[in-house]
């Protein structure tokens, strides 16, 4: 093997690896894009809320925004998010989009987000999050008693 091959082959392989990882992250992030319907909600059993509240809501994901629409009410405020598809499980940081009240996107993103994890399998999306006050991101897709976590399952709408 000549000297050029010894120098350039490892660099080519390294660049190919990083390009492949970046492309995989983009592909996984784009899998979130689209419209989803909430099919199930599992809340911490100690939470005093109606388990059915939120079922059937439409969730539209575009770029860095999430729009939620309730069947009988209509649109419910937009959200902003950042996804880390390289984390295992993949993570979401979610903020209420308060730009309609004069906040800049930079100001919103400087605040503490709701910490979540997600997974996509086919046309099914699972998202599990902790309350805003809980600064510990969930590590599993579950909502056991005392966890103050919510787990939702959504189905992609075609």
VOVEX-537326 format. One line per 8 residues: their letters; for each residue x, y, z of N, C-alpha, C. Coordinates in pm, whole numbers, plus 50000, padded with zeros to 5 digits. Layout:
<atoms>
a> X Y Z X Y Z X Y Z | ...
</atoms>
This chain:
<atoms>
xxxxxxxx> 50086 49883 50000 50000 50000 50000 50090 50123 50000 | 50057 50221 49918 50143 50339 49914 50110 50437 50026 | 50197 50534 50042 50187 50631 50153 50055 50708 50147 | 50012 50752 50029 49888 50830 50016 49769 50748 50064 | 49766 50622 50029 49655 50536 50072 49654 50521 50224 | 49770 50507 50285 49779 50495 50430 49731 50620 50501 | 49753 50736 50441 49713 50863 50502 49565 50891 50476 | 49522 50874 50353 49387 50916 50316 49278 50813 50347
xxxxxxxx> 49309 50686 50349 49208 50585 50377 49147 50603 50517 | 49230 50615 50624 49169 50637 50756 49086 50766 50763 | 49135 50873 50699 49058 50998 50700 48926 50980 50626 | 48927 50910 50513 48805 50886 50437 48706 50804 50519 | 48755 50700 50585 48668 50615 50667 48609 50694 50783 | 48689 50778 50847 48641 50860 50958 48535 50959 50910 | 48563 51027 50799 48465 51122 50744 48337 51051 50702 | 48349 50932 50645 48231 50855 50605 48148 50818 50727
xxxxxxxx> 48215 50780 50837 48144 50746 50959 48064 50865 51010 | 48129 50983 51020 48060 51101 51072 47949 51147 50978 | 47970 51138 50848 47865 51175 50753 47747 51080 50767 | 47777 50950 50785 47671 50851 50802 47593 50876 50931 | 47663 50907 51041 47597 50934 51169 47511 51059 51158 | 47562 51161 51090 47485 51285 51074 47361 51259 50989 | 47375 51181 50883 47262 51148 50796 47158 51066 50871 | 47203 50972 50955 47112 50892 51036 47035 50981 51131
xxxxxxxx> 47103 51077 51195 47037 51169 51288 46932 51251 51215 | 46966 51301 51094 46870 51379 51016 46749 51293 50981 | 46775 51169 50938 46666 51078 50901 46577 51051 51021 | 46636 51022 51138 46556 50995 51257 46476 51117 51298 | 46537 51237 51287 46467 51359 51325 46350 51385 51230 | 46369 51357 51102 46260 51380 51007 46147 51280 51026 | 46175 51167 51091 46068 51070 51119 45964 51128 51214 | 46003 51227 51294 45908 51292 51384 45809 51380 51307
xxxxxxxx> 45853 51431 51192 45771 51522 51115 45642 51455 51069 | 45533 51531 51072 45405 51477 51026 45296 51498 51129 | 45185 51430 51107 45070 51442 51196 45047 51310 51266 | 45026 51318 51397 45007 51203 51484 44877 51219 51561 | 44819 51109 51604 44700 51110 51688 44732 51037 51818 | 44697 51099 51932 44722 51036 52062 44626 50920 52080 | 44680 50800 52097 44601 50678 52111 44592 50630 52255 | 44696 50656 52335 44689 50617 52476 44773 50712 52560
xxxxxxxx> 44729 50726 52685 44797 50812 52781 44806 50736 52913 | 44927 50726 52965 44948 50663 53095 45014 50766 53184 | 44941 50808 53288 44993 50906 53381 45027 50838 53513 | 45112 50904 53590 45142 50857 53726 45007 50835 53795 | 44982 50715 53847 44853 50686 53911 44817 50782 54024 | 44916 50846 54084 44889 50940 54194 44838 51075 54143 | 44856 51100 54012 44811 51227 53955 44659 51228 53949 | 44600 51336 53990 44453 51346 53995 44399 51409 53867
xxxxxxxx> 44416 51341 53755 44365 51392 53628 44287 51282 53558 | 44204 51323 53467 44125 51231 53387 44218 51158 53290 | 44225 51026 53300 44312 50946 53213 44281 50967 53065 | 44155 50992 53034 44115 51005 52894 44147 51144 52837 | 44177 51242 52924 44204 51377 52874 44325 51374 52781 | 44305 51415 52659 44411 51417 52560 44398 51310 52453 | 44317 51207 52478 44299 51103 52376 44235 51164 52252 | 44285 51126 52136 44231 51176 52010 44287 51310 51966
xxxxxxxx> 44369 51375 52051 44430 51501 52010 44520 51476 51889 | 44522 51571 51797 44611 51567 51681 44737 51644 51717 | 44851 51588 51682 44981 51650 51710 45055 51660 51578 | 45082 51783 51534 45154 51805 51408 45294 51854 51441 | 45393 51787 51382 45533 51821 51405 45593 51872 51274 | 45647 51993 51279 45714 52052 51163 45840 52123 51210 | 45951 52093 51146 46080 52155 51179 46107 52146 51328 | 46097 52259 51401 46124 52260 51544 45999 52297 51625
xxxxxxxx> 45881 52278 51565 45756 52316 51632 45659 52198 51640 | 45578 52202 51746 45473 52103 51766 45342 52181 51783 | 45239 52140 51709 45109 52203 51719 45008 52098 51763 | 44936 52126 51871 44840 52032 51926 44700 52085 51901 | 44610 51997 51853 44472 52035 51827 44380 51937 51897 | 44290 51991 51981 44191 51910 52052 44068 51896 51964 | 44007 51777 51959 43892 51754 51870 43778 51856 51884 | 43732 51886 52003 43618 51977 52019 43658 52121 52047
xxxxxxxx> 43785 52144 52077 43829 52279 52117 43901 52351 52005 | 43982 52278 51930 44064 52339 51826 44208 52349 51872 | 44285 52440 51812 44428 52451 51843 44455 52484 51990 | 44554 52417 52044 44604 52444 52178 44748 52489 52160 | 44785 52602 52212 44916 52664 52193 45028 52580 52135 | 45115 52643 52057 45228 52572 51995 45341 52547 52096 | 45423 52450 52062 45540 52415 52142 45663 52421 52052 | 45778 52440 52113 45906 52430 52044 45978 52307 52098
xxxxxxxx> 46063 52246 52016 46136 52129 52066 46273 52119 52000 | 46359 52046 52068 46488 52004 52013 46497 51854 52036 | 46538 51783 51933 46552 51638 51943 46699 51600 51936 | 46738 51503 52016 46872 51445 52007 46853 51299 51970 | 46871 51271 51842 46848 51136 51793 46966 51045 51818 | 47079 51101 51861 47196 51019 51889 47193 50962 52031 | 47112 51020 52118 47100 50970 52255 47023 50839 52253 | 47046 50755 52353 46974 50628 52365 46910 50623 52502
xxxxxxxx> 46775 50629 52510 46682 50653 52400 46692 50797 52350 | 46635 50822 52232 46636 50956 52175 46565 51052 52270 | 46610 51177 52273 46554 51273 52369 46486 51390 52300 | 46394 51449 52373 46327 51573 52332 46337 51672 52448 | 46365 51797 52415 46352 51908 52509 46237 51991 52453 | 46138 52022 52537 46015 52086 52489 45988 52213 52569 | 45952 52320 52496 45918 52449 52557 45782 52495 52504 | 45707 52568 52585 45586 52635 52537 45632 52753 52453
xxxxxxxx> 45578 52766 52332 45614 52876 52243 45538 53001 52286 | 45609 53090 52355 45548 53213 52405 45580 53333 52316 | 45613 53309 52190 45647 53418 52100 45527 53510 52075 | 45405 53457 52086 45285 53540 52068 45273 53644 52180 | 45346 53623 52290 45342 53716 52402 45466 53805 52406 | 45539 53808 52296 45653 53899 52284 45788 53839 52318 | 45794 53712 52354 45923 53651 52384 45991 53608 52255 | 46121 53630 52248 46196 53583 52132 46222 53434 52147
xxxxxxxx> 46249 53369 52036 46279 53227 52039 46402 53202 52127 | 46499 53291 52119 46620 53278 52200 46587 53283 52349 | 46496 53372 52389 46456 53381 52529 46385 53253 52573 | 46297 53202 52488 46223 53081 52521 46318 52964 52540 | 46411 52947 52446 46502 52833 52451 46606 52844 52564 | 46618 52961 52624 46711 52976 52736 46647 52932 52869 | 46516 52909 52867 46446 52863 52987 46456 52711 52999 | 46425 52659 53117 46428 52514 53138 46320 52447 53054
xxxxxxxx> 46355 52342 52981 46255 52268 52903 46193 52154 52984 | 46084 52101 52933 46032 51973 52981 46123 51868 52918 | 46170 51774 53000 46264 51672 52953 46189 51543 52918 | 46213 51492 52798 46140 51375 52750 46232 51280 52675 | 46183 51159 52655 46247 51061 52568 46141 51017 52466 | 46187 50965 52353 46091 50916 52254 46151 50802 52174 | 46060 50725 52113 46101 50622 52018 45995 50610 51910 | 46042 50583 51791 45952 50562 51677 45975 50422 51624
xxxxxxxx> 45866 50345 51615 45870 50212 51554 45758 50209 51452 | 45796 50211 51326 45696 50215 51219 45616 50343 51229 | 45485 50330 51242 45396 50447 51252 45353 50474 51396 | 45428 50422 51493 45396 50442 51634 45506 50525 51700 | 45464 50627 51771 45556 50716 51844 45522 50709 51992 | 45622 50683 52075 45605 50686 52220 45686 50802 52274 | 45624 50879 52364 45693 50990 52429 45666 50980 52578 | 45772 50990 52657 45759 50988 52802 45830 51111 52856
xxxxxxxx> 45760 51189 52941 45821 51310 52995 45799 51321 53145 | 45887 51401 53204 45878 51433 53346 45818 51572 53359 | 45759 51600 53475 45707 51735 53499 45820 51836 53486 | 45786 51959 53452 45885 52064 53435 45973 52079 53559 | 45914 52066 53676 45988 52085 53801 46088 51971 53827 | 46067 51858 53762 46156 51743 53777 46267 51755 53673 | 46386 51781 53716 46497 51803 53623 46568 51673 53586 | 46500 51559 53605 46556 51429 53567 46479 51375 53448
xxxxxxxx> 46551 51353 53339 46488 51298 53220 46453 51151 53244 | 46336 51106 53198 46303 50963 53212 46408 50878 53138 | 46427 50756 53185 46520 50663 53121 46448 50543 53062 | 46317 50535 53092 46238 50423 53041 46099 50475 53004 | 46030 50398 52921 45897 50435 52876 45795 50375 52973 | 45781 50441 53088 45691 50394 53193 45650 50513 53280 | 45540 50495 53353 45490 50598 53443 45448 50534 53576 | 45546 50485 53652 45512 50416 53778 45463 50514 53885
xxxxxxxx> 45393 50465 53986 45345 50552 54094 45460 50633 54156 | 45435 50760 54174 45533 50848 54235 45633 50908 54138 | 45629 50867 54012 45727 50915 53914 45693 51053 53859 | 45564 51089 53866 45515 51214 53809 45549 51225 53660 | 45547 51110 53593 45575 51105 53450 45449 51073 53372 | 45451 51112 53246 45341 51081 53155 45399 51009 53035 | 45332 50903 52992 45371 50827 52874 45255 50831 52776 | 45281 50880 52656 45176 50880 52554 45221 50797 52434
xxxxxx> 45126 50735 52370 45149 50660 52246 45067 50726 52137 | 45133 50757 52027 45067 50824 51915 45080 50737 51790 | 44982 50749 51702 44981 50678 51575 44990 50780 51463 | 45079 50755 51368 45092 50847 51255 44962 50849 51176 | 44917 50969 51139 44796 50987 51059 44838 50995 50914 | 44777 50914 50833 44812 50913 50688 44717 50999 50612
</atoms>
